[in-house]
Amino acid sequence: MKRIYVYVGNHGKQDGIEEYITLFHSVLGDRGIEVVVSKDLVPDQPNIIIDEFTNCYKNRDLDIFRSRHPSTRLIFVLTEFVRSRWGMESFNHFAGLRASAILAIFTIFIKKMRRDFPPITLRDWLLALLFLPLLAFEPFSWAGNYLLRSIGLKKFSLKTALNRILSAYHKLLYFHMRYLGLLANLKHADAIISSHESVIESMEGILSSTDPRPVFLGVAYSEFDEQCVLEKLMVNKRPFMEVTGSITPERQKWIERINAQLRIMGLNHTFDPCQTFSFSRARSGEPGGRGAYSLHPPQTATWPYSSPTRIYRALAVDGNLPVLTKWFGQNPIEDICYIYRDSTSLMDLAHYYDHREDMRAFVAPRLAEYNLIAKRNNDDMTVRLKRICGFGTE
């Protein structure tokens, strides 16, 4: 059996990548490739690296490894979307003008401190100067505060300013550091696999300027054990919709809307109100405490991407039927889900909870159709992977 290593040394915790590790074990293992998880990069063997390049120490290790082992194949798994707003490009950047201003100033700060990130460009300086007035004259903003202090009584402290903004805008800046880290390290990739159809499309500008351009192997699709999913779907689950992850204003709006509709339709004695589950609570596997359905609203009203990994986890791990508030048509896994139309949808969901055979009749053919597509896609992806790793395609 051929062997490939999934490098996890660049990830502090494996909670966020365990689905990808499971996916590669399943997809590649079924196609004759043994998958081994490793905290170290392995010379002269293919290494899969799941995107996370914020650690300066691990970035240096990758540079050294590549210089010492130039022929070792490195396959990057790209999981985030590149978005540009007001001239500022970053991962998952869907925020407004002020967030772009913060990113512009932060880019100068972080590039000055981090040699493992790309160097400061003239464009970086121009954007920072252009955005500075937006922040500098807000009396209680970090930029305004430190600008006034630097001009006045106290010396400007870059370190203190960075600590303040990292604390206040952690998620925004974390994704920007991931973006800068990928820019610096993409040159090491021989090939790339993506987690979503739209990831490569969003990165076309970056990839076209990477020399040499890494080979795109395809999108990795999760595959289901159909019988296992159908046997445990909604078993020992309570009649409510659960929402996992960050509860954004848009998701909170959907929770309140559905809870109100339950009362209006007189279903509040048939269905419990929606419940929120943090990822840690969801992973704890509370017996009998999980919902029969999982609600999947986009993070914002204008969020442009589906969430195949969340849908897969709902069906294969949590054992609940995903309910989408928006069908994006980006991944065939969306077609397994129930699409919430209006308050009358609650009657369908109540019926499926009471009549398991009808729920199975709804899910089973959709699950089978998705698996056919996923297996065909993964067959093609694995052929390309074997070829670039020198495994052959027999």
N, C-alpha and C positions, 0 to 999 in steps of 0.2 A: 504493500500500500504506500502510495506517495504521501508525503508529510508537509504540512504548512504550519507555521507558528503565528499565533495571534499575540502580538506584543501588547502588554497592558501596563508597562512601566511608566508610561506618560499619564496614566490616570491614577489619581489618588485613591478613590474608591471605585469599585466595579459595579455599584448599583446602577449607574447610568448606562452601562454598556453590556449588562448581562444578557439583554435580549439579542444583541448582535453576536455575542459569543455563542449563545444557544443556536442562533440562526446558522452560523457557519459550521458548527458541529453537525447540525442536521443536514443542511444543504450539501456541503462538501463531503461529509462522511458517507452519505448515500450515493455519492458519485466517485468513490474510490480514493478520497483524499483524507488522511488522518489529520485532525486539527488538534494542536497542542497549545495551551495557553502558557505564555512565558513572560516573566518580569524583565527579561533581558532580550535584546536583539540577538538573533542567532546567525553567525556567519555562514555563508555558503548554503543557506536554506531560505526559501521564500518566507518573508515576514509580512503579515497584515498589520497595519497600524491604523487604529480608529482615531480620527481627527481629534486632537487635543494637544495644542502646542503652546500652552501658556507657561510651562515650567522651564525657566532658563537653564537649569542644570541638565534636564533631560534633552532640551534642544541642543546643548553643547555635545552631549553624548551621541546624539543622532548625527551631528556634523562629523565628529571623530569617527564614528562607525562607518559612515559612508566613504570617508577619505581612505580608510584602511581596507574596506571591503567593497570596492566600486562595482563588482560584478554580482553582489548579492541582490536578489530581487526584493524590492519594497513596494507593497501594494497599499495605497491609502484608501481608507473608507471615509467618504465625505458625507456628513450628516446634516449640515446647516445650509441656510439659504443666504446668498449675498444680495443685499438690497441697497440701493442708493437713494438718499433723501437729502435734498438741498445741497447736493454736491459731495456729501459725506457717504462713503461706502463702508459697510460693515456687515456682520452676520445678523440676520433677523432684525434689521433696523427698520421698524415700521413706525417709529415715533415722529414727532414734529420738528419744527425749526429749532426749538431750544435744545432738544436732545442732539441735533446735528452740531450746534454750537459747542456743546459740552464735549462731544467727540473730537471736534477740530482742535480745541485747546488741549485736551487729554493726549491727543496723538503727538503733539510736540513734547509734552512732558515725558511720556512713556518711551518714545524713541530716543530721547536724550539719555535715559537711564538704562535702556535695554539694547545691548549690542547684538543680541540674537534676533532682534526685530529689524525690519528694513530701515535704512537710514532716512533721515528727514529730507524731504524734497522741497523744491521751491514752491510747488503746489501746496504742500502742507503749510508752509509759512503764510502764503497768501490767504488760504482758507481761514487759518487761525486769526489773522489780522482782520479779515472781513467779518468774522463772527464775534470778535472780542467786544465791540460796543454793545452787543445784545446782552452780554453777561456782566460787563464791567460796571454798568450803571444801574444794576439791580441792587438796592441797598443791602439786602440780606443774603445775596448770593455769595458763594465761595469766591468767585472771580472778582466781584466788586469789593468784597471785604479785603481780600489780599492785595488787590491793586491799590486801594486806598492806603493800606498799611505799608506797602512797599514805597509809596510816594511820601508818606508821612513819617510817623514816629518809629515804626518797627521795620526791621529788615524782612524782605519777602523770603519765605521759607518754602522751597519747592517740595521738600519732603512732607511738611505739614499740610500743604495744599493737596498733595496727592492722597494723603491719608483721608482728608476730608471728602474729597470727591469719590474715592473708592468706596467709602462707607455709604455715601448718599445715593450713589448711582451704580451700585454693585453689579446688577444684572446687565445693564447697558454696556458698562466698561469691560465686564468679563467677556462678553461676546465679541467686543472689539479686540481684546487681546488675543482671543482665539483666531480672529480674522487675520490679525497681523502675524501671528505665529504661523498660520498656514501659508501666507504670502512668502514668508522667509524659508519655509521648509518644503514647499511644493516641488522645488528643483530636485529633491531627492527621490521623488516618486517615479517608479517605472510604469506603474499602472494605477488606475483608480476604479473603485466601485462606489456607487452612490446608494443612499438609502431611500431615495425618492426621485421620481422622474424629473422634477423641476430643479433639483440641486445642480445638475450639470448645466442646464439652461441658464441658471442664475450666475454661474461661474464662467461663462463662455469668455468674457473679457480677460479674466485672470489666466485661464488655460491657454488662450491664444497667444499670450505674451510669455508663457513659460517655455524655456528652451533647454532641453528638448521637451516637447509636449508629451505628458504621460498618456498612455493608451487607455481609453475608456472601455472597461470590460462589461459594463452593464449595471442594471439596478438589481440589488439582492432582494428577492421576494421571500417572505416567510411562507412556509408550507404547513398545512394543518394535518393532524391525525383526525380525519373526519369522524370516525366512529367514536373516538375519545371525546371530541368536542360535543357531539350530539348526546352522548350518554350523560355528561355532567352539566350541560347547559341549563341554567336556571334551577338546578337541583339544590335543595336546602337554602334557597334564596328568598328574601322577603320582597313583597310587592312595592318596590319603589325604584326610582332612578338615582344612581349615584354619579357624582362628578368628582374626578380625581385631578390632582395637580393644582396649579395656581388658579385661584378663583379671581379672575379678572372682572372688571365691571360688566363686560359683555356676558360672561358666564353667569354672573350674579343676576343679571337681568333675565336670563333664560330660566334660572331656578325660580325666581319670583313669578315669572309669567306662568310657568307650568303649575306651580303651587296654587296660583289664583284660579287657573283653569280647572284644576281638580275640584275646587270648591264650587265653582260655577256649574260644572257638569254633575255635581252631586256624587263625585267619585272619591271624596275624601275619606269615606269609610271602607272603600275597596282598595285604594292606593294610599300608601304613606307619602308624606312630603319628600321632595328631593333631599338627599343628604350629600354633604361634601366629605371627601376622603383625601387626606394628605397621602403622598406616595408611601411614607413610612407606615401609616395606618393601614393602607391598602395591602402592603406587603406582609403585614403581620398575620393576615389570614384569620380574622375574627370569625369563629364558628357561628353560623346562622345569622351573622350581622351584616352580610353584604346584600346588595340589591340585585334583583332579577334582571335589571336593565342598567346600562351605563349611558349617560347623556354626554354627547360630544359636541358642544358648541365651539366654534372657532374662538381664539383668544380675543379677537376684536371683531367688530362688524365688518371690517374691510380685510381681514386676514385672508391671504390668497391661496393657502395650501391645506391639503388634507393631512391626516395623521395616521398613516398605515400602521405604525408600530403600536400606537394606543389601541387601535381596533383589534389588532392581532392579540394583544395582551388581554383585552376584555374577553375575547372568545376562547382563547387557548389556556389562559392562566386563571382569570377571575371567574370564568364560567357565567358571564352575563351577556345578554344580547345588546350590541351597540345600537344606540339611537342617534342618528345624525340630524342636526338642524339645518345642514347645508350639504348638498351633494356637489362635489367639485369635479367629478369625472376624471380624476388624475391617476387613480390606481384601482384596479379591478376589485380590490378588497372592500371598497366602498359599497359595492353591489350586494354584499352579504347583509349589510345593515338595514335596519328599518329607518325609513326617512320620515321624520316628524313633519306633518303638514300643518295641522291646526289642532284645536281642542278635541276634534272627533278622533284623532289618532289615539287618544287615551283609551277609547273603547277597544280598539284593536289590541293594544298592549294588555288591557285587562283580560281580554278574551284569550290571548296567548298564554297568559299566566295560569288561567283556569283550565285551558285545554292544550295540554302538552303536545298531543298528536298534531294539532294544527300549527303549533310553533315549529315543530320538527319539519312539517311539510313546507313551511315558509323558508327555513334555513337550509335544509339538506341539499336541494338542487343548486342553490346559490353557492354553497360551500364547495360542492363538487366542481362547478364551473370555474370558480376561482382557482382551485387546486390544479386543474388542467392548464390554465394560463400560467400559473406560478411555476409549475414543473417544466413546462416548455421554455420559459424565460430563463430559469436557473440552469437548464441543460446547456443552453447557448452560452450563458455567462461562464460556466465551468469549462467548456471547451476552450474559450479564449484564455481563461486563467491557466489552464494546463499548458497551453501553447507558450505563454509568456514565461512560465516557470520552467519550461523545458521538460515537462512531464510527458509530452505527447498527448494524443487525443484518442487513444485506443480505449 
